[in-house]
Amino acid sequence: MKFKNAELIKNWEKIENMAIVYNLYNSDEISGNSLEAKMNCCDIAEITGEPDRCGVYQRGDKKGLQYFLASGMDHHKYTIMELTLALLGSDFPRFINFLGIFYNGEDEELIDFNESLLDVCSDNYAAISRYGQIKDPGLKAFIKRDKDVLKVLKAVYTTALGISWYVNPTDQELPCTRMSAQDIAEKTGVKQRKVTNILTILRLMHVIAELPVNQFSKPYFERYIDASQVWKHKPVYVVFPLAKVDWSLVNTCGLTANSVISQSSVTYWFGDSVAQEVFVDKVNHSIQLTLMMTFGDIIRGTNHSLSIKTVKDTALSIVQNEVSEIIPDETVNDAWKSFKLFLPWAGVDVVTNAHASENSKNGLAKPNERVIIPA
Protein backbone atom coordinates (compact mmCIF):
# COMPACT_ATOMS: atom_id res chain seq x y z
CA MET A 1 0.00 0.00 0.00
CA LYS A 2 1.75 3.14 -1.24
CA PHE A 3 0.61 6.75 -1.01
CA LYS A 4 2.20 10.01 0.08
CA ASN A 5 1.29 9.84 3.78
CA ALA A 6 1.54 6.04 4.20
CA GLU A 7 4.80 6.01 6.18
CA LEU A 8 3.60 8.86 8.36
CA ILE A 9 0.42 6.97 9.30
CA LYS A 10 2.26 3.67 9.78
CA ASN A 11 4.52 5.43 12.28
CA TRP A 12 1.70 7.27 14.04
CA GLU A 13 3.05 6.34 17.50
CA LYS A 14 6.17 8.44 17.10
CA ILE A 15 5.80 11.56 19.20
CA GLU A 16 6.60 13.87 16.30
CA ASN A 17 3.86 12.21 14.17
CA MET A 18 0.96 11.89 16.61
CA ALA A 19 -0.51 15.38 16.26
CA ILE A 20 -0.05 15.40 12.47
CA VAL A 21 -1.79 12.05 12.00
CA TYR A 22 -4.54 12.97 14.44
CA ASN A 23 -5.29 16.10 12.40
CA LEU A 24 -5.34 14.07 9.17
CA TYR A 25 -8.22 11.97 10.55
CA ASN A 26 -9.95 14.65 12.60
CA SER A 27 -13.34 15.89 11.45
CA ASP A 28 -15.67 18.63 12.69
CA GLU A 29 -18.59 16.23 12.65
CA ILE A 30 -18.55 12.44 13.06
CA SER A 31 -21.81 10.68 12.19
CA GLY A 32 -23.02 7.25 11.11
CA ASN A 33 -23.74 3.94 12.79
CA SER A 34 -20.78 1.92 11.55
CA LEU A 35 -17.05 2.40 11.82
CA GLU A 36 -16.82 2.67 8.03
CA ALA A 37 -19.52 5.36 7.90
CA LYS A 38 -17.92 7.32 10.73
CA MET A 39 -14.45 7.18 9.19
CA ASN A 40 -15.97 8.40 5.94
CA CYS A 41 -16.57 11.74 7.68
CA CYS A 42 -12.82 12.31 7.38
CA ASP A 43 -11.21 13.58 4.17
CA ILE A 44 -9.50 10.75 2.25
CA ALA A 45 -7.64 13.20 0.03
CA GLU A 46 -6.10 14.82 3.10
CA ILE A 47 -5.34 11.44 4.70
CA THR A 48 -3.53 10.07 1.65
CA GLY A 49 -2.08 13.35 0.41
CA GLU A 50 -3.03 12.28 -3.13
CA PRO A 51 -6.35 13.90 -4.14
CA ASP A 52 -5.93 12.88 -7.80
CA ARG A 53 -6.38 9.21 -6.83
CA CYS A 54 -9.43 9.79 -4.66
CA GLY A 55 -13.11 9.80 -5.48
CA VAL A 56 -16.61 8.94 -4.26
CA TYR A 57 -18.61 5.79 -5.05
CA GLN A 58 -21.62 6.73 -7.16
CA ARG A 59 -23.53 3.45 -6.97
CA GLY A 60 -23.77 0.11 -5.19
CA ASP A 61 -23.65 -0.67 -1.48
CA LYS A 62 -20.79 1.82 -1.02
CA LYS A 63 -22.56 4.73 -2.66
CA GLY A 64 -21.47 7.97 -1.01
CA LEU A 65 -18.29 6.54 0.50
CA GLN A 66 -14.95 8.07 -0.43
CA TYR A 67 -12.33 5.83 -1.99
CA PHE A 68 -8.61 5.77 -2.78
CA LEU A 69 -7.49 4.03 -5.97
CA ALA A 70 -4.37 1.96 -5.29
CA SER A 71 -1.70 1.78 -7.96
CA GLY A 72 0.34 -1.10 -9.38
CA MET A 73 -0.85 -4.70 -9.36
CA ASP A 74 -3.30 -3.99 -6.54
CA HIS A 75 -5.37 -1.40 -8.49
CA HIS A 76 -8.17 -1.68 -5.94
CA LYS A 77 -10.47 0.96 -4.48
CA TYR A 78 -10.23 1.35 -0.70
CA THR A 79 -12.59 3.22 1.60
CA ILE A 80 -10.97 5.17 4.45
CA MET A 81 -11.57 2.29 6.84
CA GLU A 82 -10.25 -0.33 4.42
CA LEU A 83 -7.23 1.79 3.57
CA THR A 84 -6.30 2.31 7.22
CA LEU A 85 -6.95 -1.33 8.11
CA ALA A 86 -4.81 -2.57 5.21
CA LEU A 87 -2.02 -0.20 6.20
CA LEU A 88 -2.00 -0.87 9.95
CA GLY A 89 -3.31 -4.44 10.24
CA SER A 90 -3.40 -5.68 13.84
CA ASP A 91 -2.34 -2.20 15.01
CA PHE A 92 -5.65 -0.80 13.70
CA PRO A 93 -7.61 -1.12 17.01
CA ARG A 94 -4.97 0.78 18.97
CA PHE A 95 -4.96 3.47 16.30
CA ILE A 96 -8.76 3.82 16.50
CA ASN A 97 -8.52 4.09 20.29
CA PHE A 98 -5.76 6.69 19.91
CA LEU A 99 -7.98 8.84 17.70
CA GLY A 100 -10.86 8.43 20.17
CA ILE A 101 -13.38 10.04 17.83
CA PHE A 102 -15.29 7.10 16.34
CA TYR A 103 -16.53 5.23 19.43
CA ASN A 104 -17.94 7.54 22.07
CA GLY A 105 -20.60 7.85 24.73
CA GLU A 106 -23.44 7.62 22.22
CA ASP A 107 -22.42 4.01 21.49
CA GLU A 108 -21.96 3.05 25.13
CA GLU A 109 -24.18 -0.02 25.04
CA LEU A 110 -22.27 -1.36 22.02
CA ILE A 111 -18.74 -0.38 23.06
CA ASP A 112 -17.64 -3.83 24.25
CA PHE A 113 -19.24 -5.52 21.25
CA ASN A 114 -17.60 -3.14 18.79
CA GLU A 115 -14.21 -3.42 20.43
CA SER A 116 -14.28 -7.24 20.40
CA LEU A 117 -15.18 -7.11 16.70
CA LEU A 118 -12.46 -4.56 15.99
CA ASP A 119 -9.80 -6.67 17.68
CA VAL A 120 -10.50 -10.01 16.00
CA CYS A 121 -11.17 -8.58 12.52
CA SER A 122 -8.03 -6.44 12.62
CA ASP A 123 -5.85 -9.38 13.69
CA ASN A 124 -7.38 -11.63 11.04
CA TYR A 125 -7.10 -9.03 8.28
CA ALA A 126 -3.47 -8.39 9.21
CA ALA A 127 -2.77 -12.12 8.86
CA ILE A 128 -4.01 -12.15 5.25
CA SER A 129 -3.57 -8.58 4.01
CA ARG A 130 -0.79 -9.65 1.64
CA TYR A 131 -0.60 -13.15 0.22
CA GLY A 132 3.20 -13.19 0.19
CA GLN A 133 3.33 -12.40 3.90
CA ILE A 134 0.82 -15.00 5.12
CA LYS A 135 2.64 -16.98 7.82
CA ASP A 136 0.26 -19.91 8.25
CA PRO A 137 1.40 -22.51 5.65
CA GLY A 138 -1.95 -24.31 5.77
CA LEU A 139 -3.96 -21.18 5.08
CA LYS A 140 -1.51 -20.10 2.39
CA ALA A 141 -1.80 -23.48 0.64
CA PHE A 142 -5.60 -23.23 0.68
CA ILE A 143 -5.54 -19.71 -0.79
CA LYS A 144 -2.92 -20.67 -3.38
CA ARG A 145 -5.37 -23.09 -5.03
CA ASP A 146 -7.82 -20.23 -5.63
CA LYS A 147 -7.12 -16.57 -4.81
CA ASP A 148 -10.88 -15.93 -4.59
CA VAL A 149 -10.65 -17.43 -1.09
CA LEU A 150 -8.48 -14.47 -0.08
CA LYS A 151 -10.96 -11.99 -1.56
CA VAL A 152 -13.81 -13.56 0.41
CA LEU A 153 -11.85 -13.68 3.68
CA LYS A 154 -10.94 -10.01 3.40
CA ALA A 155 -14.55 -9.13 2.59
CA VAL A 156 -15.80 -11.01 5.66
CA TYR A 157 -13.68 -8.83 7.94
CA THR A 158 -14.22 -5.49 6.22
CA THR A 159 -17.96 -6.21 6.01
CA ALA A 160 -18.03 -6.91 9.74
CA LEU A 161 -16.43 -3.54 10.50
CA GLY A 162 -18.69 -1.74 8.04
CA ILE A 163 -22.06 -2.85 9.42
CA SER A 164 -24.39 -0.38 11.13
CA TRP A 165 -25.19 -2.09 14.42
CA TYR A 166 -28.02 -0.59 16.43
CA VAL A 167 -28.39 -3.43 18.90
CA ASN A 168 -26.13 -6.30 19.96
CA PRO A 169 -27.14 -9.41 17.96
CA THR A 170 -26.45 -11.67 20.98
CA ASP A 171 -26.70 -11.41 24.74
CA GLN A 172 -22.92 -11.72 24.89
CA GLU A 173 -20.16 -9.51 23.51
CA LEU A 174 -19.38 -11.91 20.65
CA PRO A 175 -17.70 -10.43 17.57
CA CYS A 176 -20.34 -10.80 14.87
CA THR A 177 -20.93 -9.93 11.25
CA ARG A 178 -24.17 -9.95 9.27
CA MET A 179 -23.83 -11.02 5.65
CA SER A 180 -25.07 -13.25 2.86
CA ALA A 181 -23.25 -14.96 0.00
CA GLN A 182 -24.88 -12.41 -2.33
CA ASP A 183 -23.44 -9.51 -0.28
CA ILE A 184 -19.91 -10.92 -0.49
CA ALA A 185 -20.28 -11.72 -4.19
CA GLU A 186 -21.33 -8.15 -4.96
CA LYS A 187 -18.50 -6.74 -2.87
CA THR A 188 -15.74 -8.94 -4.30
CA GLY A 189 -16.88 -9.75 -7.83
CA VAL A 190 -16.51 -13.46 -7.03
CA LYS A 191 -19.34 -15.62 -8.39
CA GLN A 192 -22.00 -16.25 -5.75
CA ARG A 193 -21.72 -20.01 -6.27
CA LYS A 194 -18.05 -19.90 -5.31
CA VAL A 195 -18.72 -17.57 -2.38
CA THR A 196 -21.30 -20.05 -1.07
CA ASN A 197 -18.74 -22.87 -1.30
CA ILE A 198 -16.05 -20.83 0.46
CA LEU A 199 -18.38 -19.80 3.29
CA THR A 200 -19.32 -23.45 3.80
CA ILE A 201 -15.65 -24.37 4.14
CA LEU A 202 -15.10 -21.47 6.54
CA ARG A 203 -17.99 -22.67 8.70
CA LEU A 204 -16.69 -26.24 8.65
CA MET A 205 -13.25 -25.03 9.71
CA HIS A 206 -14.75 -22.83 12.44
CA VAL A 207 -13.39 -19.63 10.92
CA ILE A 208 -16.92 -18.30 11.26
CA ALA A 209 -20.01 -19.81 12.88
CA GLU A 210 -23.58 -18.97 11.94
CA LEU A 211 -25.81 -18.16 14.88
CA PRO A 212 -29.08 -20.09 15.19
CA VAL A 213 -32.13 -17.86 15.42
CA ASN A 214 -32.75 -18.98 19.01
CA GLN A 215 -29.41 -17.42 20.04
CA PHE A 216 -30.27 -13.90 18.83
CA SER A 217 -30.82 -11.31 21.52
CA LYS A 218 -34.45 -10.26 22.02
CA PRO A 219 -33.81 -6.65 20.84
CA TYR A 220 -32.10 -7.92 17.69
CA PHE A 221 -34.84 -10.45 16.93
CA GLU A 222 -37.56 -7.85 17.36
CA ARG A 223 -35.75 -5.36 15.12
CA TYR A 224 -34.59 -7.60 12.27
CA ILE A 225 -36.56 -10.86 12.22
CA ASP A 226 -40.02 -11.40 10.80
CA ALA A 227 -41.43 -14.04 13.14
CA SER A 228 -43.71 -15.35 10.37
CA GLN A 229 -40.79 -15.74 7.95
CA VAL A 230 -37.82 -16.50 10.17
CA TRP A 231 -35.97 -18.35 7.40
CA LYS A 232 -35.64 -15.13 5.37
CA HIS A 233 -33.31 -13.36 7.81
CA LYS A 234 -29.78 -12.43 6.79
CA PRO A 235 -27.30 -14.80 8.50
CA VAL A 236 -25.31 -13.55 11.48
CA TYR A 237 -21.86 -15.07 12.01
CA VAL A 238 -19.51 -15.11 14.96
CA VAL A 239 -15.95 -14.38 13.80
CA PHE A 240 -13.08 -16.42 15.30
CA PRO A 241 -9.30 -15.86 15.32
CA LEU A 242 -7.65 -17.22 12.17
CA ALA A 243 -4.51 -18.05 14.15
CA LYS A 244 -6.35 -20.90 15.93
CA VAL A 245 -7.58 -22.66 12.76
CA ASP A 246 -6.06 -25.98 11.68
CA TRP A 247 -6.23 -26.22 7.88
CA SER A 248 -5.04 -29.85 7.59
CA LEU A 249 -8.49 -31.18 6.63
CA VAL A 250 -8.87 -28.63 3.84
CA ASN A 251 -5.42 -29.34 2.40
CA THR A 252 -5.48 -33.13 2.79
CA CYS A 253 -8.72 -33.14 0.80
CA GLY A 254 -7.56 -30.44 -1.61
CA LEU A 255 -10.73 -28.39 -1.06
CA THR A 256 -11.15 -25.31 -3.25
CA ALA A 257 -13.71 -22.60 -3.95
CA ASN A 258 -15.29 -25.05 -6.41
CA SER A 259 -15.80 -27.81 -3.81
CA VAL A 260 -19.52 -28.23 -3.19
CA ILE A 261 -19.94 -29.54 0.36
CA SER A 262 -23.47 -30.71 1.07
CA GLN A 263 -25.21 -31.08 4.41
CA SER A 264 -25.44 -34.82 3.76
CA SER A 265 -21.67 -35.16 3.29
CA VAL A 266 -20.91 -33.26 6.50
CA THR A 267 -23.44 -35.44 8.34
CA TYR A 268 -21.89 -38.62 6.94
CA TRP A 269 -18.24 -37.75 7.58
CA PHE A 270 -18.43 -35.65 10.73
CA GLY A 271 -21.77 -36.42 12.39
CA ASP A 272 -25.10 -34.67 12.78
CA SER A 273 -23.94 -32.23 15.47
CA VAL A 274 -21.23 -30.80 13.21
CA ALA A 275 -23.67 -30.69 10.29
CA GLN A 276 -26.09 -28.66 12.43
CA GLU A 277 -23.30 -26.16 13.16
CA VAL A 278 -22.31 -25.85 9.51
CA PHE A 279 -25.89 -25.78 8.14
CA VAL A 280 -27.71 -23.94 10.89
CA ASP A 281 -31.49 -24.21 11.27
CA LYS A 282 -31.74 -26.52 8.25
CA VAL A 283 -33.43 -29.91 8.19
CA ASN A 284 -31.93 -32.47 5.81
CA HIS A 285 -34.46 -34.65 3.99
CA SER A 286 -32.17 -35.48 1.07
CA ILE A 287 -31.81 -39.05 -0.20
CA GLN A 288 -28.14 -38.19 -0.70
CA LEU A 289 -27.29 -39.19 2.87
CA THR A 290 -28.69 -42.69 2.28
CA LEU A 291 -26.70 -42.93 -0.95
CA MET A 292 -23.52 -41.86 0.86
CA MET A 293 -24.03 -44.44 3.59
CA THR A 294 -24.32 -47.04 0.85
CA PHE A 295 -21.19 -45.74 -0.92
CA GLY A 296 -19.32 -46.16 2.35
CA ASP A 297 -20.63 -49.68 2.96
CA ILE A 298 -19.59 -50.76 -0.54
CA ILE A 299 -16.07 -49.33 -0.21
CA ARG A 300 -15.54 -50.77 3.27
CA GLY A 301 -16.86 -54.13 2.14
CA THR A 302 -13.93 -54.95 -0.16
CA ASN A 303 -10.15 -55.08 -0.16
CA HIS A 304 -9.99 -54.66 -3.93
CA SER A 305 -10.11 -51.58 -6.12
CA LEU A 306 -13.50 -50.53 -7.42
CA SER A 307 -14.41 -48.35 -10.35
CA ILE A 308 -16.42 -45.27 -9.43
CA LYS A 309 -19.10 -46.34 -11.88
CA THR A 310 -19.44 -49.68 -10.06
CA VAL A 311 -19.84 -47.95 -6.70
CA LYS A 312 -22.46 -45.49 -7.98
CA ASP A 313 -24.44 -48.09 -9.94
CA THR A 314 -24.42 -50.57 -7.05
CA ALA A 315 -25.47 -47.91 -4.54
CA LEU A 316 -28.29 -46.71 -6.80
CA SER A 317 -29.57 -50.26 -7.21
CA ILE A 318 -29.56 -50.88 -3.45
CA VAL A 319 -31.17 -47.59 -2.43
CA GLN A 320 -33.71 -47.64 -5.29
CA ASN A 321 -35.06 -50.92 -3.95
CA GLU A 322 -35.75 -49.22 -0.61
CA VAL A 323 -37.66 -46.16 -1.86
CA SER A 324 -40.67 -45.69 -4.10
CA GLU A 325 -39.65 -42.50 -5.92
CA ILE A 326 -37.29 -42.73 -8.87
CA ILE A 327 -33.78 -41.52 -8.00
CA PRO A 328 -32.36 -39.47 -10.91
CA ASP A 329 -28.79 -40.09 -12.03
CA GLU A 330 -28.10 -36.42 -11.28
CA THR A 331 -28.88 -37.00 -7.60
CA VAL A 332 -26.45 -39.93 -7.48
CA ASN A 333 -23.75 -37.90 -9.23
CA ASP A 334 -24.21 -34.93 -6.90
CA ALA A 335 -24.08 -37.21 -3.86
CA TRP A 336 -20.87 -38.80 -5.12
CA LYS A 337 -19.19 -35.46 -5.87
CA SER A 338 -19.75 -34.27 -2.31
CA PHE A 339 -19.01 -37.65 -0.73
CA LYS A 340 -15.68 -38.13 -2.53
CA LEU A 341 -14.31 -34.80 -1.30
CA PHE A 342 -13.41 -36.33 2.06
CA LEU A 343 -12.15 -39.73 0.87
CA PRO A 344 -8.49 -38.58 1.21
CA TRP A 345 -9.18 -37.75 4.89
CA ALA A 346 -10.17 -41.40 5.34
CA GLY A 347 -7.02 -42.60 3.56
CA VAL A 348 -8.90 -43.75 0.47
CA ASP A 349 -7.17 -43.02 -2.85
CA VAL A 350 -8.95 -42.26 -6.12
CA VAL A 351 -6.72 -42.61 -9.19
CA THR A 352 -6.99 -43.62 -12.82
CA ASN A 353 -6.68 -47.37 -13.34
CA ALA A 354 -3.49 -46.80 -15.35
CA HIS A 355 -1.85 -45.06 -12.36
CA ALA A 356 -2.89 -47.68 -9.81
CA SER A 357 -0.19 -50.05 -8.56
CA GLU A 358 -0.12 -53.51 -10.14
CA ASN A 359 -1.75 -55.02 -7.06
CA SER A 360 -4.50 -52.38 -7.10
CA LYS A 361 -5.43 -52.33 -10.78
CA ASN A 362 -9.02 -53.19 -11.64
CA GLY A 363 -9.24 -55.81 -14.37
CA LEU A 364 -12.68 -54.63 -15.49
CA ALA A 365 -11.90 -50.93 -15.68
CA LYS A 366 -10.43 -49.05 -18.63
CA PRO A 367 -6.96 -47.47 -18.19
CA ASN A 368 -8.36 -43.92 -18.00
CA GLU A 369 -11.26 -44.89 -15.72
CA ARG A 370 -10.97 -43.69 -12.14
CA VAL A 371 -10.88 -46.37 -9.47
CA ILE A 372 -11.06 -46.35 -5.68
CA ILE A 373 -8.24 -47.90 -3.66
CA PRO A 374 -9.61 -48.78 -0.18
CA ALA A 375 -7.51 -47.80 2.82
Backbone hydrogen bonds, N-H to C=O, Kabsch-Sander energy under -0.5 kcal/mol:
donor,donor_aa,acceptor,acceptor_aa,energy
5,N,48,T,-1.6
6,A,3,F,-2.0
9,I,5,N,-2.3
10,K,6,A,-2.7
11,N,7,E,-1.5
12,W,9,I,-1.5
14,K,11,N,-1.6
17,N,14,K,-2.1
18,M,14,K,-1.6
19,A,15,I,-0.6
21,V,17,N,-2.9
22,Y,18,M,-2.6
23,N,19,A,-2.1
24,L,20,I,-1.6
25,Y,21,V,-1.5
26,N,22,Y,-1.2
31,S,29,E,-0.6
35,L,161,L,-0.6
36,E,161,L,-0.9
38,K,34,S,-2.4
39,M,35,L,-2.7
40,N,36,E,-1.3
41,C,38,K,-1.5
42,C,39,M,-1.6
43,D,24,L,-0.5
44,I,42,C,-0.7
47,I,43,D,-2.3
48,T,44,I,-2.5
49,G,45,A,-2.1
53,R,50,E,-1.7
54,C,51,P,-1.6
55,G,67,Y,-2.1
57,Y,65,L,-2.8
63,K,60,G,-1.7
64,G,57,Y,-2.6
65,L,62,K,-2.7
67,Y,55,G,-2.8
68,F,78,Y,-2.3
69,L,53,R,-3.0
70,A,68,F,-0.8
70,A,76,H,-2.7
74,D,71,S,-0.7
75,H,71,S,-0.9
78,Y,68,F,-2.5
83,L,79,T,-3.0
84,T,80,I,-2.3
85,L,81,M,-2.6
86,A,82,E,-2.7
87,L,83,L,-1.8
88,L,84,T,-2.5
89,G,85,L,-2.8
91,D,88,L,-2.0
92,F,89,G,-2.2
95,F,91,D,-1.8
96,I,92,F,-2.5
97,N,93,P,-2.4
98,F,94,R,-2.2
99,L,95,F,-2.3
100,G,96,I,-2.2
104,N,102,F,-0.6
107,D,104,N,-1.9
108,E,105,G,-1.6
110,L,107,D,-2.2
111,I,107,D,-0.7
111,I,108,E,-1.0
114,N,110,L,-3.0
115,E,111,I,-2.6
116,S,112,D,-2.2
117,L,113,F,-2.0
118,L,114,N,-2.5
119,D,115,E,-2.3
120,V,116,S,-1.9
121,C,117,L,-2.2
122,S,118,L,-1.9
123,D,119,D,-2.2
124,N,120,V,-2.3
125,Y,121,C,-2.6
126,A,122,S,-2.4
127,A,123,D,-1.5
128,I,124,N,-0.7
128,I,125,Y,-1.0
129,S,125,Y,-1.1
133,Q,130,R,-1.5
134,I,131,Y,-1.6
140,K,136,D,-2.5
141,A,137,P,-2.1
142,F,138,G,-1.8
143,I,139,L,-2.4
144,K,140,K,-2.3
145,R,141,A,-1.1
145,R,142,F,-0.5
146,D,142,F,-0.5
146,D,143,I,-1.2
149,V,146,D,-1.9
150,L,147,K,-0.5
151,K,147,K,-1.5
152,V,148,D,-2.2
153,L,149,V,-2.5
154,K,150,L,-2.5
155,A,151,K,-2.0
156,V,152,V,-2.2
157,Y,153,L,-1.6
158,T,154,K,-2.4
159,T,155,A,-2.5
160,A,156,V,-1.7
161,L,157,Y,-1.5
162,G,158,T,-0.8
162,G,159,T,-0.7
163,I,159,T,-0.6
163,I,160,A,-0.7
165,W,33,N,-1.1
165,W,163,I,-1.0
166,Y,164,S,-0.5
174,L,172,Q,-0.7
176,C,174,L,-0.6
177,T,237,Y,-2.5
179,M,177,T,-0.5
179,M,235,P,-1.9
184,I,180,S,-1.9
185,A,181,A,-2.4
186,E,182,Q,-2.4
187,K,183,D,-1.9
188,T,184,I,-2.3
189,G,185,A,-2.6
195,V,191,K,-2.3
196,T,192,Q,-2.7
197,N,193,R,-1.8
198,I,194,K,-2.6
199,L,195,V,-2.8
200,T,196,T,-1.8
201,I,197,N,-1.9
202,L,198,I,-2.5
203,R,199,L,-2.1
204,L,200,T,-2.4
205,M,201,I,-2.3
206,H,203,R,-1.1
207,V,202,L,-3.0
208,I,202,L,-1.2
209,A,238,V,-1.8
211,L,236,V,-3.0
215,Q,212,P,-2.1
216,F,213,V,-1.8
217,S,169,P,-2.5
221,F,217,S,-2.7
222,E,218,K,-2.5
223,R,219,P,-1.5
224,Y,220,Y,-2.7
225,I,221,F,-2.2
227,A,225,I,-0.8
229,Q,226,D,-2.0
230,V,227,A,-0.5
232,K,229,Q,-1.9
233,H,230,V,-1.8
237,Y,177,T,-3.3
238,V,209,A,-3.0
239,V,175,P,-2.8
240,F,207,V,-2.2
244,K,241,P,-1.2
245,V,242,L,-1.9
247,W,245,V,-0.6
251,N,247,W,-2.1
252,T,248,S,-2.8
253,C,249,L,-1.9
255,L,250,V,-2.5
259,S,256,T,-1.7
260,V,258,N,-0.6
261,I,259,S,-0.9
262,S,260,V,-0.6
266,V,262,S,-1.8
267,T,263,Q,-2.3
268,Y,264,S,-2.6
269,W,265,S,-2.6
270,F,266,V,-2.5
271,G,266,V,-0.6
271,G,267,T,-1.4
275,A,271,G,-1.9
276,Q,272,D,-2.3
277,E,273,S,-1.1
278,V,274,V,-2.2
279,F,275,A,-3.0
280,V,278,V,-0.6
282,K,279,F,-1.2
285,H,283,V,-0.7
289,L,286,S,-0.8
291,L,287,I,-2.0
292,M,288,Q,-2.8
293,M,289,L,-2.3
294,T,290,T,-1.7
295,F,291,L,-2.6
296,G,292,M,-2.6
297,D,293,M,-1.9
298,I,294,T,-2.4
299,I,295,F,-2.4
300,R,296,G,-2.6
301,G,297,D,-1.2
302,T,299,I,-1.1
306,L,372,I,-1.7
308,I,370,R,-1.9
311,V,307,S,-1.9
312,K,308,I,-2.6
313,D,309,K,-2.8
314,T,310,T,-2.5
315,A,311,V,-2.4
316,L,312,K,-2.5
317,S,313,D,-2.1
318,I,314,T,-2.2
319,V,315,A,-2.8
320,Q,316,L,-2.7
321,N,317,S,-1.1
322,E,319,V,-1.7
323,V,319,V,-0.8
323,V,320,Q,-0.5
331,T,328,P,-0.5
332,V,328,P,-1.4
333,N,329,D,-2.7
334,D,330,E,-2.6
335,A,331,T,-2.2
336,W,332,V,-2.3
337,K,333,N,-2.5
338,S,334,D,-1.8
339,F,335,A,-2.3
340,K,336,W,-3.1
341,L,337,K,-0.5
342,F,339,F,-1.2
343,L,340,K,-1.4
346,A,342,F,-0.9
346,A,343,L,-0.9
347,G,344,P,-1.4
348,V,343,L,-2.4
349,D,347,G,-0.5
349,D,373,I,-1.7
351,V,371,V,-2.0
353,N,369,E,-2.5
354,A,367,P,-2.6
355,H,352,T,-1.0
356,A,352,T,-0.7
356,A,353,N,-0.7
360,S,357,S,-1.3
361,K,357,S,-1.1
361,K,358,E,-0.5
363,G,361,K,-0.6
365,A,362,N,-1.1
369,E,366,K,-1.5
371,V,351,V,-3.8
372,I,306,L,-3.7
373,I,349,D,-3.3
